[in-house]
Amino acid sequence: MNSEIFKLTQLPERPAQPRESGLTMVMDKGLSIRESLDFIEHGSHLTDLLKLGFGTSYVTPKLKEKIGHYKKAGFKVYFGGTLFEAYAVRNQFDDYRRVMDYYGIEHVEVSDGSIEIPHDKKCEYIRTLAKDYTVISEVGSKDAEKIIPPYEWIDMMEKELEAGVWKVIAEARESGTVGVFRGDGEVRSGLVAEIVRKIPIEKVIWEAPQKAQQVWFIKLYGANINLGNIAPNEIIPLETLRLGLRGDSFDFFLNKEVPAK
């Protein structure tokens, strides 16, 4: 970055990569090789995880080449949880593992947002995969009509972390209109507060694709909140929000006692 030239004071400190907090997870919904290389050029220094969204990997050309570029850039690459569910619902769990091994995937998302998996079975999947992969689980439904009470969110997150999960994702879809958000994108603030009281905040990745949602999380929980489902062209705008270099977060980190000159 250009911090040595600009030399701005009163900016929040961001951990160096690889990091455990302040993670930014980007969703690739079908970038071409050229687009992915362009993204790496301008966004690799800000990206921690790269999710190949939902089932896009199944129909993406030159997938192995693209994954190779992402891994070389230092991204933790993984398939969207929907692809895991597509294999699980067809009783093809071993086939899914073979696919991950073929593509050199070291991180795996275990979710049940589109299908019903008994929670004991989901934790069994996690324990099995955690022996060979870094597991990221997702809690929450993609069905906007299905409202999960806070105590169930917390119970599932706790059990999945105990089963061997590295990070747990709070579901919101790529639209930001389900899970921890209402249909209009508004944050279910009471739910988030309950989760944060019980689950270590550095263990949760909050899917927050909309700018207003990102601002809400950064204002309440700081620059180093883990955020996910970020569009590739939003990676730099998000970092400016994290640093207070955008109007929406401009005064979040300023020391008001220091007079402006």
Secondary structure, 3 states (H helix, E strand, C coil): CCHHHHCCCCCCCCCCCCCCCCCEEEEECCCCHHHHHHHHHHHCCCCCEEEECCCHHHHCCCHHHHHHHHHHCCCEEEECHHHHHHHHHCCCHHHHHHHHHHCCCCEEEECCCCCCCCHHHHHHHHHHHCCCCEEEEEECCCCCCCCCCHHHHHHHHHHHHHCCEEEEEECCCCCCCCCCECCCCCECHHHHHHHHHHCCHHHEEEECCCHHHHHHHHHHHCCCCCEEEECHHHHHHHHHHHHCCCHHHCCCCCCCCCCCC
